[in-house]
Amino acid sequence: MKLKQRVVLLAILLVIFIFTKVFLIDNLDTSAANREDQRAFHRMMASLQVELDPRLDHTLQSPWEIAAQWVVPREVYPEETPELGAVMHAMATKKIIKADVGYKGTQLKALLILEGGQKVVFKPKRYARDHVVEGEPYAGYDRHNAEVAAFHLDRILGFRRAPIVVGRFVNLRTEIKPVATEQLLSTFLTLGNNTCFYGKCYYCRETEPACADGDNMEGSVTLWLPDVWPLQKHRHPWGRTYREGKLARWEYDESYCDAVKKTSPYDAGPRLLDIIDTAIFDYLIGNADRHHYESFQDDEGASMLILLDNAKSFGNPSLDERSILAPLYQCCIIRVSTWNRLNYLKNGVLKSSLKTAMSRDPISPVLAPPHVDALDQRLLNILATIKQCTDQFGSDVVLVEDRMTLSHL
């Protein structure tokens, strides 16, 4: 064999060796990542049911201090949280030392300060469990039980981007009125034998109060994020106009995602993939009302999209609002870890997992059966949407590897 031929043959063999090595390493990395996804799923399943137990391993810390230390730029709480039950127990039982009208917004809520100085947001019960909200997918009052269910779904999906929520019963006469501000007290009234209040908000009306059963009111409490993590509000790129006859650009422009990808903070970093995770989360819970979202301030797009205000969910179990998935089917990208988790939750696992996760909540049963049943069908719709993307563009384009190491120091 001539020298030139030998050189060419060696060059070919070298190229084959390099490509084979890269392919094997990539496959090993992907396989290792997939195995870790599977292990994470099993860890989540093993800790699904949260017992509301006041005991703490960290006897020198309060539940509030523990929960505050959990928060980092990419998580509200860590994967392994043996103290979660104690934090939720404190949220559901600690003495209320102050009550005020809720922070700015469109819907009725109250701001409570619990013993130890912890802020929580209280959302009152407005509907019976089996009530179906007709009309637009964002119609109706906030649903307190939807906040509870959405928090547990966030745990199941492995996002860990939703503030901690638990159900709570409060006595408006003995627990709230004695510690209420004048502003909140001025919105109290009695209808029949029931104590009611209507609060202060954009849509709050004296003619539309929330009423207790006698003095006892069911609601949800959401843990306020630590003040050291100030929030920044952003307009959602796939937000609705809420004006009849006026469409947002994404509703008629099939190439809209290409424009989004050219604008900050969606042109780099994890934010666009967070938007797509959130679209999947919102589609499962039936939330078509995420017109804005929050992240931590001055994050330059690196922190998570925080899953706040999920109460416009679980309104109509028969309505699968496909437009909520627009970020997914217009961008046709999704995290591999999210894709893996969705596949692990097939065949009824999602439904049974959520039922188990919610079973120990003080207001259990949190959801009526039709709302829980709807989850499995919506999951199939999401997977079908992803398959359409992979059929069109290939899995190498659609499935994006984006794993970030998180530290809780």
PyMOL commands that set and color helices and strands:
alter all, ss='L'
color gray80, all
select helices_A, chain A and resi 3-46+63-70+84-93+144-157+172-179+182-185+249-251+256-260+271-285+322-331+336-344+349-358+369-393+395-398
alter helices_A, ss='H'
color red, helices_A
select strands_A, chain A and resi 96-101+110-114+118-124+165-171+188-191+194-197+210-211+216-223+231-235+292-296+334-335+399-400
alter strands_A, ss='S'
color yellow, strands_A
deselect
rebuild
show_as cartoon
